[in-house]
Amino acid sequence: MMFDQPKVDTSPKVSDEVRKTTCYMCACRCGINVHMKDGKVAYIEGNRDHPVNKGVLCAKGSAGIMQHNAPSRLRAPLKRVGPRGSGEFEEISWDEALEIAAGWLEPIRQEDPSKLAFFTGRDQSQSFTSFWAQNFGTPNYAAHGGFCSVNMAAAGIYTMGGAFWEFGQPDWDHTKLFMIFGVAEDHDSNPIKMGIGKIKARGAKVIGVNPIRSGYNAVADEWVGITPGTDGLFILALVHELLKAGKIDLTYLAQFTNAPVLVNSDPDTPEYGLLMRDKDGKLLVIDRKTGKPAPFDKKGVKPDLSATYRQAGITHRPVMHLLAERYMSDEYSPENVSDRCGISARRIKAIAAELARVAFEEEIVLDHEWTDFRGEKHKTMVGRPVSFHSMRGISAHSNGFQTCRSLHLLQILLGSVEVPGGFRFKPPYPKPVSIHPTPHCKVTPGKPLDGPHLGFVRGPEDLALKEDGSPARIDKAYTWENPMSAHGLMHMVISNAYAGDPYKIDTLFMYMANMSWNSSMNTRGVIDMLTDKDESGEYVIPCIIYSDAYSSEMVAYADLVLPDTTYLERHDCISLLDRPICEADGAADAIRWPVVEPDRDVKGFQTALILLANKMGLPGFTNEDGSAKYQDYADYIVNHERKPGIGPLAGWRMGEKGLTHGRGAPNEAQLQSYIANGGFFVKHIPDNCAYMKPWNMGYQDWAVELGLYDTPQPYIFDLYVETMRKFQLAAEGHGERQPPDHLRERVKKTLDPLPIWYPPFEDDHVDANEYPVHALTQRPMAMYHSWGTQNAWLRQIHGRNPLYVPTKIWEAEGFAEGDWASVSSAHGEITVPVAHMAALNENTVWTWNAIGKRKGAWALDNDAPEATKGFLLNHLIHELLPPKGDGLRWANSDPITGQAAWFDLRVKIKKAQAPAEAQPAFDPIKSPVGAGPGELTWKVGK
């Protein structure tokens, strides 16, 4: 019998055209190929040529089609017509919207620019939005980092000139032991997945430290289910063991850190604890060859880690002495920390021994010649193949800054930063603290602010205080309450503005920050603050302008809504001036461009800001003749220069002899060059410059050529952060700027120049016996911030979220599958579904963040599982700590940076009757776009 061979088209035509751009479904910024049919998006895949993802794409990236076609997209500018919070709006024109916005903003710019509070979420254009705010003249600007990961960024920059994630990465090609702390699945996910796959294929070991075993921790060879908030104690116990065993890289410490720098050790002097300098301000070490003090960077100097120096009756000791004394103390022995950390002393010692063994017995040597900043030539690059990565899990605690510094101390003691096999910086990092600006806050009516809002303080003189000592910023960033803020305190803006502390504002202007729902502590309280009226019947916060692409919960609380585009309809600039897409081997930046034109009356937020700036004639956006410098954001990207020759994009600039990269004049065809290249630019670092970057003069010269620095900026790592000692000295009574008396002891305790550990603040403000359980949230791999659960494809992965309960609590409370629980904190109570999870710290419960939605938002049906079975832990968290009886309400934040302490939460849990839906339940809000269809379908192509 004969059979006809079936004819199967194994390569069907996917598209008419491929347009290459940059994904925005998480913060990876992967390269994507957008396949088009008849002018519509048909398919999204990874771009194999892209330096970030090399063709790999996750579920989020593929689901960008549904993000672009979401029924929740806003359609036109909106003016509130009902009570604030009702969601009642009328659609208006852009001309009217800009007229309203300018009518609110221009009078306060001329009278008192600080009456505007302008705060943005994860918009990836902070270089631009800060430039806009600076030219408006308000000191009240920051982005979302204050409630996300400022502890990680600031601790890394103050300690070693860079940090994890966007600032650096493991040496995936050479590392032999990879240890992660507090890493969930949502950040940098494709590169980490690719990297873990690469190292596991080589047989390298992965150790995951996290109370929750999911995602990357689930594929780790060893999981350490630590007690939340004790990571710093565990890390310092590892340091204790390494010091006791002598397993630290003394040569590395002497050459490349301030371990040999001399410290004033006389407690009776006002310079006690400050570092010794020569007349030119250079840090001093003892040269082993001469036995005398010498500048740390003097050619030929060999710093001594042990020698002391006495001058004018004062003994100066090297930082290494202080470090050894502190961490070799029994306070940090594994036996003394094990109970608190939930990790046995035996296991702590075993991990320390493994770190030491791999670092010093499996060292890597690359035959790359290089010259250091002292002029010494090296034939090889020696590497310690131990690498670390960390993120929000250890950062979002009130002890997070010092915990992050402890982790950097650990990797530096091993000599595993910027060496083969270790942690590597991504350009434009490394950067010394000295190259960063300090924060500025001088307000002049009708004029720009006197400098950048955000920066890195060097001491009390840089605090953002008015002449009377009161906070200059509405969020109280850079004050004695949180002196080293770096990213501002977005989570405190609304409550401070509502309280009029430190002053009242007129207009709250926010972008992509869902502050009436999942981005806010004390969600119910914040909603009340946004809607409350004063005695005269006026809203306490008079005007609220909000921009979003979607009908989020926050839209309902705005008076004016400026509708944003989706990421496939806009120009964006992922810039070296901001948060670029660099890898450790090269500098890279990227763009987004409108692969699809909007079918609604919407504008990219950055373009809307430019139109608003033009309407008000803001400096920086206006030529001398009064005409507009930029017509839209694309125009700004191409033609703006932050300084001569340096613009938002580094690729394809105009030089004297034609096209060049890095430094150069604007090029009108620049965006077209990016589009032709797949939406990105990359310049690879030469092999002899690829490691040892802070000290490698080859890299320093390469960075100057590219425009990352104006002059070489070699520096040494700061194991001892002198800036912090300056704040302590002030708290001890020295200097002109003094902290308020109620903060003196806290400053002295927490701003220690060497990393320390102290219990999370909530532990000291609630009864730990009444609230014995730690409660955490994590971002799911398939979603990102609020955006994912309104995505028709991604909803099917996480349409609801249970509270995961460990076996010990599950059995003690008699839970069974399908049960619900009442969960209470010192602030509130929720009733939610529970699920059993064995791979979980025995005193910790957790859930996915941002799954729960409010009825009426995101074009979801009121009976959608996200609104009935989904929930937020935010209802249990307050922006202030519970009262302690001292008459003060302390911010629920890290006392150094002000980062929101989301993960300090303590709760109690008990079985509850299953309600009809998760509690608390909120009344539905009216959506300006209505509910979406039951089935989301549309025709693409024939």
N, C-alpha and C positions, 0 to 999 in steps of 0.2 A: 504494500500500500504506500502510495506516495503522499507526502505531507508538504504543503506549501510553507516555506520559511517565512515567518512573520516579518514584516518590514517595520522596524522600530527606529524612530529618529533619535539617535543617542545624543545629538547636539542640537536641540531645538533652539530657535532664535529667541534669545532672552530679551533683547532690546534693540531699539533703533540706534541708540547712542549711549555712551558711557560718560558721565561727568564725575570727575574726581574732586572730593572735598574732604572735610574733617568732621568726624563724628562728634556728637554732643550728647550722647545718651549716658555718659558718665564723664569722669574727669580724666580718662586715659588720653583723649584726643587722638584716637586712632585714625588712620587714613582709610577712606571708604571709596568704593566705586559705586556710583548711583546709576543704575540702568534705567533708561527712559524709554517709554513707548508712547507715541502720540503726545509728547510733552508732559506725560505723567510719570511718577515714580513707580517702577514695576518691581524692582529688586535691588537690594543693597548687599554688597559683599566687601570683604577686606581688600585693601590695596597692597599687593605683594611687594611693591617698591617702597613702601612707607617705612621710615626708620623706627616708628614706635611699635607697630603690630605686625609688620612684615606679612600682611595678608590675613592674619588671624582675626576673627570677629566673633563676638559673643552674642548671646540671645538679645541683649539690649540693643546692640548695634544693628542687628538684622531687623529688629522690631521698630527701627526708626521710621519705617513706612507708616506704621500706625500712629506714631507720634506726630508725624506730619499731617495725617488725615484725621486726627482726633476730633470727635464732635464737640469737645470742650473748648476748642479754639475760640478766642474772642474775635469778634468780627469788625468792630469799629470802636472809636473812642466813646467813653461812657460818662455821663454826668448823673450823679445821684439825685433821685427825685423823691425817694422815700426816706424813712429814718435810717441812720447809719446802722449797718448790720442787717437790714432787711433784704438787701440784694436787688432793690428796685432802682432801675436806671433807665435813662433814655439815651439812645445812640445819637451822637453829635458828629460834626465834621472835625477834621484835624485843625482847621483854622480856628474854630471855636474853642477846641480843647487847648490849643497853645495860647490863645488869648486869655482863657481862664487861668492857666498855669502862670503865665507871665504877670497877670494882674495880681496874683497872690504873692509871687516871688520878688518882683522888681521893687515894690515899696519896702520890703524888709531888707533887701540888699542895700538900698540907699540909707536905711535907718540903722539897722543892726543885723548884719548877715548871720550872726549866730542864732537867729530865730528860725533858721532852716536847719533841720536834721535830715541829712541825706545819707542813707545807708542801703547798700546793695547786697544781694545774696551771691550765689556762686555764678557770677556773670562772666568770668574769665576775661574781663576787659578793665581790670582795676587801674591799670596805668591811665586809661582814658577817663574813667569816672572820677578818679582822684584829681585829674587835671581840670575837669569841669568844676568840681567842688572848690578847688583851690582858687580858680578864677572867679567863682561866685563870691568867695570871701568868707564862707562859713568854716569854723573849725570842726564842725560836727559831721564828719565823714568817716566811714570805715566799711569794710566788707564783712563777709560771714566768718572769717577766720577766728574771731573772738569767741564764737560758740562751737568751733569745729576743732582746730588743731594748732592754735597759736603756741601752746606749750611746746609742741614738737618743733615748730619752726624756730621760735625764739631761743629755746634751749640749745638747738643745734648751731644756730648762727653765733650766739654768745660764746659757745664752747669751742667750736671748730670751724666756723665760717660757712656752714651749710647743714642740711638735715636730710632726713629720709624723703622718699616719694619724689616729688617734683624737683628736689634739690640733689638727689643722688640715688644710687642703686648698688646692689651687690655686683661683684665681678662674676657674672654668671658663668663665664668661660673657665674660671680657675678655682672658684671657691670649693672647699671640701667639707665645710660644716656651715650650715645656714640656720640661724636662730631668729625666729620672729616673735615679737611681743605685741599683743593687742591688735592684731591685724584682722579685720573683717574682709569680706569678699568684694566690696564695691569699689575700692580705690585702686587705681593702677592695675586693674584685674588682668587684662590680657598680657602685659609684660611680665607680671609675676607668675601667671600660669605657665607662660612659655619658659621663664627662667627656672621654675621648680621642675618642669619636665626635663629641662636640659641637665640640671645638676643631678637629678635622680637617675637619669640614664647613665651618668658616669659613676653612680654608686655613692655620691655624696650624701651626707646625713642631714635631715631636716628636723629641727626641734621647734615645736610650737608651744609658746607660753600664752595661755588664754584660759579664762574660766570656762569657756564654751568650746567644745570640739566640733566645729563645723568648717566647711570650706577648706582653706589652706591647712588649718590645724587637723582636719580629718585625714589629709594625705601625708601629714608629718610622720616621720619614723618614731618620734617620741613626743607625747603630749604631756604638758605640765599644766594641770588644772588649778591654777593659782587662785587664791582668795583675792577678789577685786580690791584694788587700792594698795596692794602690798608689793607690787612689782619692784619698786625702788628698794625695798628692804631685801628682797631676794637678790637683786643685782648687786647690791653692796656686800651681801654675804659671799657672792662669787668673787668680788674684788678682794675681800678678806682672805679667801682661800688662795687666790693667785699670789697675793703679797706674801703670805706665810710660806708658800712653796717657792718663792723667788721666780715665779713664772710670769715675768713681765719683761717687756722689751726696753731695757735700760738705754741702749744706744739710740733708739727711736725717741724715747722720752727726752734724752739730753739734747738731741739735735733739733727736734721739731715741735717741742711743747714748752710751756713755761714752767715745767717741773724744776729746772735749775735756777729760775729767776729768784732773786733775793727778796725777802719779805721783812718789813719792819716788825720785830718781835717784842717791842717794848710797850706794854699796855699803858704806860704813863705818858705816852706821847700822842699828840693829835693825829699822827700819821700811822698809828698802830694798825698793822694789817695791810698797809699799802705797799705796792711794789717799788723797789729801788730803781731810780733812773739817773742817768748822767745829765749834764747841763743842757744837752740837746733833746732830752726827753726819751732817750733810748733805754729800754729795759736792760738791767745789768745782771750778769752772771759771773761766777768765778771761773776763770780760764784755767783748765787743768795744767796747761803748760807753764803758766807764769804764777799761778796761785793768787792772782790779783783780779779785781773787778774789771769787766770788759763789756762793751755793748753786745747783746745777744747775737747780732748779725755781723759782727766784725769778721773780716776775712781771716780765715785760719783759726778762729777761736774754737776751743773744745770745751763746751760747758760742763761744769762739775755738778753732779747731783747731790753731793754730800757736804761740800765745804761751806762753812759759815763765814761771816765777815763782820767785823766790829768797827764802827766808825762813830766818833764823837760820843762814846759811851753807850751806843745803841748796837745791839746784836741784830744782824740780818741773817735769816735762815732761808734756805731754798724751799720752794713750794713742796718739793718732794718730802721734806721732813714732816711738814704739816699733814700731808696726805698719808704717809706711812703711820704716823701716830693715830690718826683718826680711824682708818679702816682696819688696822691690825688690832684695834680694841676688841675686847670680848663682846661689846655691844652688837657687833655685826657677825659674830660667829654663827655658823649654821645651826648649832644647838639652840642659840638664843632667838633665832628668827623663825625656826621651822613651824612652830605652832601657829604663829600669826599668819604666815604665808600659806599654810596648808600643804607644805612640801617637807618631806622628811630631811633631816640633816644629812643622812647617808646619800640621798639623791642629789642634794645641793652640792655636796663634795664630788660626787661622780660627774656632774655636769661641768663643774669647774675643772676637774682633771681632764675631761674630754676636750674642753676649749684649749687648755694648755698643751695637750698632746698634739692636737692638729696644728696649732699655731707654731709650735717650736720644733716639732719632729717631722712635719711634712711641709716645711717652708718651700716656697717657689722662688726660683731665680730666673729672671728674664735678662737676656743679653742686650739690654738697651742702655747705651751710654747717656748720661745726663749730668748737668751741672747745677749745683744747688745755689741758694742765694748768698752763701758765704764764699762762693767761688770755687768750692771743692768739686772736683770731677769724680764721677762714679762710673765704673765700668758696667755695673749691673743694677737691676732693680730687684730688691729682695722683698718677698711678700709673705704675709701670714694668711693662709687661706681659710680664715674664719670670717664670716660676714653676718651682719645683723640687718633686720628691717623692723620698723615699728610704725604704728599709726595711732589712731584716736583712742584705742583701748587703754593705753597708759597715759594718754594726754588729758582726757576729759575728767580729771580728778582735781581736787583742791591741792594735792601734792604733786600734780602732774609735771610742773616745770622742773622741779628737782629730780623727779623720777626720770624724765627724759635726759637730763644732764648726767644722771648716774649711768645710764646706758651708754652715753657717749664716752664717759670716763672709762667704762669697761673696755670698749673697743679700742680706745687710744692706748690704754695700758698694755693691751695685747699687740700694739703696733700694727693694727689691721685696718687703718683708715688711709685711703689713697695709695694702697700698695697692691700688687698683684694678688688676687684671691680674696681681697677684703672689700670694704665699702669704698665706692668711688663717687666723686662729685660729678654732677652734670652741669655744664656751662649754662648760665653765666657764673655759677658757683664753681670753685670756692671764692668767697669774698670775706675779707676781714671786717669786723664790726666797724672799724674806722672809716671804711669807704661808704658806709650807709649814712643817710641823713639822720639828723635828730628830728623829733616831732616839733611842729610849729603851731601856734595858736593865736597869734596877734591879729585881732580883728580891726579893720578900718572901714567905716561905712563907704560903700560905693567902690571899694578897691579889692584887689585879690588878697588872699591870705599871704602872710609873709614868708611862706615856704611850704613844703610838703606836710600833710597832716600826720602821717605815720612815719615811724623811724625807730631808731634804737638809742635810748638814752645812755649817756656816759656817767651820769651821776645826778644828784638832786637838782643841779642847776638846769637840767633839761626837762624838768617836769612841766606839764601843761597847766600852770596855775596862774590865776589873775594876781594883780598886785596885792590884793587883800588876802591871798593864800587860798581862795576858793577855787574849785575846779573850773577850767576854761571850757571844757567839753561837756556835753549833755550826758555822755556815758561815763564820765569820770575817769576816762583813760588817762594814763600817765599822771596819776595823783598818788598820794601816799597810800591809798587803798589798794592800788595795783600799779606800782611805778614803772614796770617794764612791759607795758601792755602790748606794744608792737602792732597788733591788729585791731585795737579798739574792742569795745564790749557791746556788740549789737544786741545781746539779750537783755541789756539794762536800759536801752534807749526809751522804750515805751513807758516803763514803770517810773523812770526818772522824770520824763517829760510830764507824765500824769501828776506826779507829786510836786512838780515845780522845783525839784532838787537836782542840780544846783540852781536852776532857773527855769522859767517858762519858755516854751517855744511857740511859734505860730504855725509852721508847716512841717509835717512829717512826710518825707518823700522817699519811697522805698521801691526797689526793683527786685523781683524774683526772690522775695523773702517772705515765706508763709508764716508771718508772725502771729496770726490769729489761730494757728493750729499747730502743726508738728514742729515748727521752728522755734517755738516759744516754751519756756518754762511757765508753769502756772497758767495754762491755757485759758481756763475759765476766767481767771482774774484779769488777764490781758484783754480778753473780749470786753469785759466790763470797763476797763480803762479806756478802750477805744470808743466806747459808746456813752460814757458818763458825761453828764452836763453839770455846769456850775450853777450858782444861785441865780444867775441871770438867764438861765435856760440855754446858754451857748455850750457847745462841746468843749470839754477841758482841753483837748488837743484840737485847736480850731479847724485846721485844714489837713487833709490826708490825700496825697497823690500816690498812686500805685501803678506799677507797670508789670504786666505778666502776659504770657502768650495764651494762657488758659484760664478757665473759670475756676480758679483755686478758692480756698476758703477766705483768703485775705482780700480778694476782690470786693466782697460784700461790705468791707469796712472802709472803703475808700470813698472820697467825695468826687474824685476825678480819676478815671482809669485810662491809661495810655496803652493800647494793645500792641504787644510785641509780635514779631513773626515767629515761625518755627525756625529751627537751625538750618533747614534746607532752603530758606527763603531770604537769607540775610548775608551781609558781609560781617565777618568777625576777624579778629587779628590775635593769634596766639603768639605773643611777642616776647622777644628776649628782654624787653623792658618790664615784663610782667611775669607770667607763668608759662614758659615756653615748652616745647615738646622735645627738648634735648635728651640725648642719651650720653652715657659717660664717655663715649668715643667721638662725640661730635656735637657741635652747636647746631640747633635746628629751630625753625619757627614755621608757622603755618597760617593758612587763611581758611575761612569759609566764604562761600560766595553763593549768590542766588541761583542754584541749579534749577529752581522752580520759582516762578513769579507768584506772589500772593494773589489769591482769588478773593481776598477780603480787604477792607480798608484799614490795613495795619502797617506799621513801620517798625523796623528794627529799633530797639530802645536807644542805641547809641546815636542813630540818625535823629531820633526824636529829641535827644538832648542837644544835638547841634542846632536843630531848628529853633529850639527854645533859647539857646545861647545867642543865636543870631537875632532873635526877636528882642532880647534884652541888651544886645550889644556888649556881651561879656568880653572883658580883656582876654587875650589869648585866642579868641575866636573872631576878632574883629581887626581889620586893617586900619591904618592911620586915617584913611579917608572915610571910615565908618562902614565900609562894605564888609561882607562876610568873607572870612578866610576859607571856609570849608562849606560846601553845599550839602554834604552828607558824610556818613562814616567812611565810605570808600575813598572819598576825597581826602579826608583826614588821614587815613591809613597811609596813603601815598605821599602826601605833601607836608604832613606835620614833621617838624624836627624838634626833638627834645633838647638837643644842642647841635651845633653845626656838624652835619655829616652823619648824625645818628637819628634814625627815625624808628617808627614802630616795627618795620620789617627790615631785616638785614640783607636779604637777597636781592640781587639785580638792581643795585643802585648805580648812579652815574659817577664815574671817576674821570680823571683828566684824559685818560686814554680809552674811554668807553665804559662798558659795563664792568662793575666790580661788586664785591660782596663785603658786608660789614660797614665800612665807612664810605660815604659818598652822598652826592646830592640826590634829591628826589628824581624819580624816573616815572614819567606818565604811563609807561607801559608795564610798570612793576606787577600789577595784579594779573595782567595777562601772562606774564612770565611764570608766576606762581601757578596759575591754572594749567598752563602747558606742561608744567613739571609735576602735576598731580596734586597741587595745592600746598606744597611744602618746599622748604629750602633746607639743605644740610651742608655743613662744611666739617669734614672729618679732621680730627686732631692727629698730628704726626705721631708715629709709634713712640719716639723718644720723649714725647710730651704727654703721653696718655695717662701716666701715673705720676704720683708725687707732685701734683699740681700746685699746692700752696708754696712749695719750695723749689720747684723746677723752673729755672729761668727760661728754658725753651718754651714751656707752656705759658709763662708770664708774657714773653714777647709775642707769642701767637695770639694771646688774648687781647693784647694792645692793638695788634694789627687788625683784628676783627672788630674792635670797638667795644669789647667787654670792659676794658679799663682804659683810662687815658695814659697811665704810666704803670709799670710793673708794681704789683701789690703783694709781694711775698710776706708771710707772717707766720707766727707760731700759734699752736693751739693753746687755748686758755683753760687748763684744768682748774685753775683758780681764777674766778671772774672778779677782777678788781672793782668793776662797777657795782657789784652787789655789796662789797665791803664798804664802799663810799656811802651807800644808804644805811648800812649798819652804824657807821661812824656818826652820821647825822642823828640817828635814833639814840646814840649814846651821848648826844649833846654837843657835837662838834659841827661847826659850819654855820652859815647864815640861814639856810633853809632847814627848818626843823619840822618833823612830823607832829601832828596833834598828839597829845599825851596818850589818848586811848589806843593809838596805833604803835607806840614806841616798842612795846615788848614783842608785838607781832613782827615788826620789821626786823628787829634784832634776831628773832628766832628763825624766821623763814628765809630771809635774804642772806643766807650763808654763802660765802664765795666758793666753798667746796660742797659738792652735792651731799644732801642729807635726806633723811626720811622722817616724816611725821605722819600720824594717822590722819585720814581724811577728816575734814572739819565736821561733817555730819555725825561722825562717830562720837564727837564731843558735845553735840547739841541735841541728840536724842538718846533715849534709853535703849541701849543695845540689847537688853534683855527683852524689852517689849517689841522691838523691831530687829529681830536677829538675822533677817535674810537680806542679802544683797540683790538688787534688781538692776538689770542692764538691758540695753537695746543694741542691736546690730543692724547694719544695712544688709539687705539680701543681695546676692550676686546678680540676680535678675532684675534688680531695680535700683533706682538712684534718687535720693531725696524724695520729693512728693510725686515725681513725674510718672513713675512706672505704673502705679495702680490705676491710672486712667487709660492705660495702653491696652488695646483689645487683645493683643497676643500675650503680653506679660501678665495680665490679670489672671490668666489661666494657670500660671505658676504659683502666684501668691495672691489669691483673691481674698484671703482672710488670714489672721495671725493668732495662733494660740499663745498662751504663756507657757513656756517650757519649764518643767519642774523636775528637779533631780530625784533619784530613787529614794534617798533618805527622807525627804519631805513628802514625796508622793505616798510612801507607805505609812508614814506617821499620821498623815491627814486622811488616809483611807480613800484616796482618789481612784477613780476608774476612768477609762476612756469615755469621752463624752461629757465629763463633769465640768462644772464651772467653779470658780473660786472668787472669794472676796479678798482683795489685796488692799491693804491700808498702809499709808505712811503718816508721818507727823502732819502732813499737809492735806491729804485727801484720801478718797477711796474709789476703787473701780471694781466692777464685777465682770469677769472675763472667762472665756473658755480656756481649759488647761490641756496640756499634753505631756506625756512622760518622756524624759530624755536621760539616759544613763550617763552619757559622756559629758558631764556637767559638774562643775564644782558643787560639792554637796550642800553648801549654804547659799546658793545663787539660783535665782530664776531669771529668765530673759525672754524677750520677744523680738520680732522683726520691727524695725522702726518705719513709721510713715505709711503703713498699710491702711490703718484706720482712716476713714474719710468722714466728713460731715455731710449729712443729707443735703442735697441740693447743689453740692459742689462737683466739679469735674464732669458735668453732664451725665453722671451716674444716676441710675434709678434709685429712688428712696429706699427700696428693699434690697439694694446691692449688698453682697456680703461684706464689702469694705465698710459699709455704713452700719451694719447690724451685728456682724461677728468680728469685724476688725476693731482695733482699739489702740489707744496711745498710752504709754506710761507717763507722758507729759503731765497728765492730770494729777500725778502724785508728787511732782517736783515743783519747788518754788524757787523764784529767783533770789529769795532771801532765805537764810538759814532760820530755823525755829528760834524763838526768843530764848535767851539763856539767863535772864534775870539781871543782866547788867545795864538794862535800859537802852541797848543798842540792837539794831538789826544788821547783821553782817551779810554781805553778798555771798551767795552760794557759788563762789568762784575761787580760782587760784589766787592767793594773795599777792603773787608776784606779777603775773600777766593779766589777771582778770578773766582767764578762760572759764567758761561755764563748766561747773562740776557735775555734769549730767550723771556720771557713773558712781557718784558717792551715795546714791539713793539706798536707804534701808527701809524694809517693809516687813509686815507680818501677813501671813496668808492662811486662809481657812476655807474649807469646803462651803459652797453656797448653793441655794436653789437656783436652777437655771432660769434666768429672766428671758423675756421675749427677745431682747437684744442686749448687746454689751452696754454696760453702764460706766460713766454717766452718758445719758442720751441727750442730745441737743435738738432743739426744734429745727426743722428744715429751713434753709435759707433759699430765697428765690434766686434762680440762676439767670443771668442775662442771656444765656444761650439755650436755656431749657435742658431737657433730658435728651440723651442721644437715642438713636434707633435701637430696636431690639437686636437687630443684626447689622453689623457694619460691613456693607458691601459697596463696591463701585467697580466700574469697568475700566480696565487698562488695556489699550490696544484692541485688536480685532479678535 
